[in-house]
Amino acid sequence: MLQQASRRANRYGKSIIRQAFPVPLTPRAQLQRHGWRAVWLLFLISLLLHLLARDFAALVPHALYALVVLFSMSLDRLRPGWGVGLFFAALPPVALWLAQRHGTGWTLSPDLAGYSAALILPAVALAVRFDFPGVVVFLGYALLLGALNLPFERPQLAGVIWNALLTLVLGWYFAWLLRYADQVVLELHRSAFMDTLTGLPNRRAFDLALDQGWSQERAVLAVVLLDLDRLKMINDTRGHVAGDRLLRQFGQALQAELGPQEVAFRLGGDEYAVLGTAERVQAISTGIRGAITAVQTIGFPEASVSVGTALAAEAESIGALFRLADERLYAEKRGKPERPG
């Protein structure tokens, strides 16, 4: 029973960490999610155009294409990334087969210049999954197959080089654009859930984590509120730079002293919070004492902390849980003697 409770607490701590920083869908992730839809859309458009033209011979290559896509999708579910790799590896041979079987006017020109031009769109799309190195590998592989199987004359060389360079430039630009957009999205998300002074999750992250803990792990949820005493005195006597240093070093020491099951938050000003489990309350208290001792020994001997702890089992709502912890915190703070500056 005890081992089961410990595993549950550890799982709860990890879920809190994930909820404190819910990872957003970046532009690249969104494109990856909808990638197979785009593949099927192109297939349906091509099939419809050929049926309208009464080109029923096109049903055979379309069926082959559909089988490749279905097999690639199935493999991608089992081994993410492998199915996408298989799909792009199958594209050049399928394109070669179409060029040799149907000739000019059917999808692409039956020569190396037209074949290389037809690779631009899939090569750029490849940047979504495998970034720019994937574009280079795909292009080299596809051009090698084309040179071995399609007619190639020297006058075509300029067209092949132009198409290859265009593919590389577009692939590099698209890969760079996706990396930049992903970084912007993640940085904006990080700033929304991170306290910039201490590097701890902020009040918004705390609220999200508390909501998740209440709805999923209420039976073991514990909230610990902390208030750094005498911060105003330190700001007034030693300056706000010293006060900021105290806030930052206490936050870092607090998270370092806590176990992997707990997450520390800075709620604002001199207020911190820890989310954990009922069975870990004593360990959290020990960690708090260790953190305040650490900042006292590095230049803040006057620093102290007031603590208020409440268990979800004691409250009927999230608001009542937070108020109970807050009341206990200020009861402890009022019981402390004032130290003169």
Buried (B, 14 or more C-beta within 10 A) or exposed (E): EEEEEBEBBBEBBEBBBEBBBEEBEBBBBBBBEEBBEEBBEEBEEBBEEBEEEEEEEBEEBBEBBEEBBEBBBEBBEEEEEEBBBBBBBBBBEBBBEBBEEBEEEBBBBBBBBBBBBBBBEBBBBBBBBBBBEBBBBBBEBBBEBBEEBBEBEEEBEEBBEEBBEBBBEBBBEBBEEBBEBBEEBEEEBEEEBBBEEBEBBBBBBBBBBBEBBBEEBBEBBBBBBBBBBBBEBBBEEBEEEBBBBBBBBBBBBBBEBBBEBBBBBBBEEBBBBBBBBBBBBEBBBBBBEBBBEBBBEEEBEBBBBBBBBBBBEEBEEBEEBBBBBBEBBEEBBEEEEEEEE
